[in-house]
Amino acid sequence: MSFRNILLIRMPQVLTNLQKRYHHFNTLANQPHNLTFTVVKRFAHKTLKCWQCGIERKNIGELFCEQCSYIQTPPDKDNYFKVFELDEHFDIDQKQLTRKYRQMQSQLHPDKFTNKSEKEKDISEEFSSLVNKAYNTLQMPLKRAIHLLHVKGETIEEGQRIDDPEFLMGIMELNEEVENADTDEKLKNLKHKNDNELLKIAKEIKTCFDENQITKAKETIIKMKYYNSVSLHINNLMREKGIVE
Amino acid sequence: MALNASSKLLRVVSPLRTVTAAYHPNVIDHYENPRNVGSLDKNDVTVGTGLVGAPACGDVMKLQIKVDENGKIIDAKFKTFGCGSAIASSSLATEWVKGKTVDQALELKNTDIAKELSLPPVKLHCSMLAEDAIKAALSDYRIKQKKKEN
């Protein structure tokens, strides 16, 4: 951590000044922990300059340069939470996410850049597709959990095996039950049961991340992955049989 | 006019579709006509059961073998819930182990399965899953046999 970051944490008056300067921090003013967190994170970043006019960007969260109003490249491509300026939590405000997504796309969409330079078109295309990808990821609980795990420095490897025969047996039996469901009613019940299980697991994942238990979060996400596969299995069958809820 | 336009579109789309069908005919064959689907009695001492799962894709695979008194695998069954490659891999694995001895079956490698099915690199883990399933089934069989001896 650089000297400047330490300074930011230690000196509340600096924070207050920052809040005054950068209006979007004010929305977080009633959440002191998050504020410190966000400020440190933002400034841990290297400073960025506008590619067009060269001015040092004061607020890299803005999509356009404060000076010349040219579109800017995305500051963080690997962290989808940062793309939407959301805190890195499993529990996100879906409405806020959708609002932010729409607001960003209304400014970034390539359709808005048809009369602009090639460079601006390219940036708009890249940024806009990143926003789509980030939105699709954060919207789905499983994808969001895997992404958050990735942000925390953990991944689920392809060669990994699950060493819980009882759990696997349960999943196997659940899939068999789905396969053998001979009435619409049975299939709907299984879907309902499975959806509840997924909700329960999502809560567990939230707790793991909140308590920063990353290994346990990973194990729980793997569980979710299996129940998600069961869910896909059920949905496929329902589609094949033309069952609507 | 509109009809003409749409038929033109279709002409453009259909050759693309054949390009996106990336599965090798061998995979499709095993996927559409899987061999040896089913279950054996897992409590039978001559039956070994292997149950494996791949966390990265959420696939689950059960592979069972039935061994006679000479150590020869006389039957094999599988049940896989997962992608086409995982189903094809386990289907092929059951075909290959049938008629082999327990020791011969241990030598089966995932690379042989991947080669036969021409699996692309992203699907190699499906063949590894099948290899693991065979190994797990063989080990389960051996544990049961040892228990019987004691």
Interface residues (C-beta under 8 A of the other chain):
Chain A: I156 E157 E158 G159 Q160 R161 I162 P165 L168 M169 I171 M172 N175 E176 I222 K225 Y226 N228 S229 V230 H233
Chain B: L51 V52 G53 A54 P55 A56 C57 G58 D59 V60 K62 K79 F81 G82 H125 M128 D132
